[in-house]
C-alpha cells in the first residue's frame, strides 16, 4: 500500500509539473501571438501613413507648380501650399489627437484582450 501511495504521489507530482510547464508555454505563445499581431498592425499603419504622406506631398507639389504656371508666381504657390499644410497639421494636432489616441487604444485593447477560447 505504501509503495502504491508513493508511486501515485510521484506520478501526481510529475503530472502537475508537466501541466505547469505546458500552461507556461501556452502563456508564452499567447503573448508572442498578441505581440506579433500588434507589431503587424503598427507596421501596416506606418505603411499606410507613409503612402498618404506621399500622396499629400505630391498633391502639394502639383498645386504649387499649377499655381506657379497659372499665376506666374511659384513662391506664392509654395507659400499657399505650405500654409495649407500648416493648417492641416494644426487641425490634426488639436482635433485628431483625441480621436486617434482613442481609436488606437480601442484597437490595441481589442487585440490584446480578445478572449480566445482556449481549452482548459
N, C-alpha and C positions, 0 to 999 in steps of 0.2 A: 504494500500500500504506500509506503513511504517513497519507494522508488518511482512509482507511477505519479505520485503527487509532485515529486521533484521534477520529473520529466515534463509534466503538464505545466508547471511554473516556468521552466526554462523555455518551453515551446511558446507559452503565452508572452514571455519577455521578448523572445525573438520576433514574434508576430507584431507586438506593439512597436518595437524598434523599426521594423520594416515599414509598418504603417506610417510612423512619424517621418521616416525618410521619404517615402512616396508622397506624403502630404506636403513636405517641404519642397520637393521637386515640382509638384503641381503649382505651388505658390510662386516659385521662381519662374516657371514657364508662363504663368498667367501675367505676372509683372512684365516679363520680356515681351509678350504679345501686345500688351497695352502700350508699352513704351514704343514698340515698333509702329503701332497704329498712330500714336501721337506724332512721332517723328515724320511719318509719311504724310500726315495731314499738314504739318508745318511746312514740309518741303513742297507740297502741291500748292499751298497758299503763297509761298515765296515765288514759285514759278509763275503763277497766275498774276501776282502783283508785278513781277518783272515785265510780263507781256503788256499789262495795262499801262505801265510806266513807259514802255517803248511806244505804244500806240499814242499816248498823250504827247510824248516828246515829238513824234513825227507830225502829229496834228499841229502842235505849236510852231514847229519849224515851217510847215506848209503855210500856216496862217501868216507868219512873218514874211515869207517870200511873196505870197499873194498880195499882202498889203504893200510891200515894197514895190512890186511890179505895178500895182494899180495906182497908187498914190505917189510913186517915186520917192518913198521915204522908208528905207529899210530900218533905220534906227527907231522910228515911230512904231513900226510893226513889231520890232523886238521888245520895245517898252510896253506896248499893249499886251503882247503875249506874256511877258514877264509879270506884269500886273495881274493878269488873269490867273497865272499860276500861283502867285502870292495869295490872291483872294480865295482860290480853291483850297490851298493849303491851310489858310486861316480857318475856313469853314470846316474842313476835316478835323482840325485840331480841336476846335470849340465844340462842334456838334458830334462829330464822328467818334471822338474818344470814348464817350459813354456807350454809344451804340456798338462799336467794335469790341470793346472790352467785355460787355455783357454777352455778345454773341460768341466770342472766343471762349469765355468761361462756360457758357452753356454747352458748347460743342465739346470741349475737352472733358467736362464733367460727365457728359453722356457717354463718351468713350471709356472713361476710367471707371465710372460707377455702373456700367452696364451689368445687369445681373445675368451672368451666364449660368445656365442650368448645368452645373457640374454634379455628377452623381457622387453621393457621399458614401 
